[in-house]
Amino acid sequence: MPGYNAHRIFNYAILIAIAALAWYESINPKQLLALSIGFYLGTDFLTPDLDTDSTAIKRWGKLKILFLPYKWTFTHRKSSHNIIYGALVRILYIGLILFVLYYVLFKSFPPGTLFFSVYSVYILLFLVGIIIANTLHVLLDVIF
Ligand SMILES: [Zn+2]
């Protein structure tokens, strides 16, 4: 089973290849940045290994308490490591936490609530970055 650093090295090698391809294809750098930020979060913080006492969950520091319900709900390397909905569940999980936190702090919902704002292409690329990073994690787990 590959460790945390093996996943990081593998993922960032793929990200470098994606960035080189994007540069070659003259992709908008802001869009590549949005994808890369999502990729980074998906590799280092929102990994499928949040379902166990992993290095990824320790990186959250005291905030790792937010993932206790997630850890109790998902058995390690089962549905949390599903390529189709594993990342989507984590995105919805952290999205719900952020949404509630925003509401508690500001007593209202975020303006232009997410997907219908002018930034929707960047949000979509950010989410795709998380999904690609999670997919690569699962593939590496399956290979080794
Ligand atoms: Zn894993």
Residues whose N, C-alpha, C, O or C-beta is under 5 A from the ligand:
A	BS01	ZN	P48 D49 D141
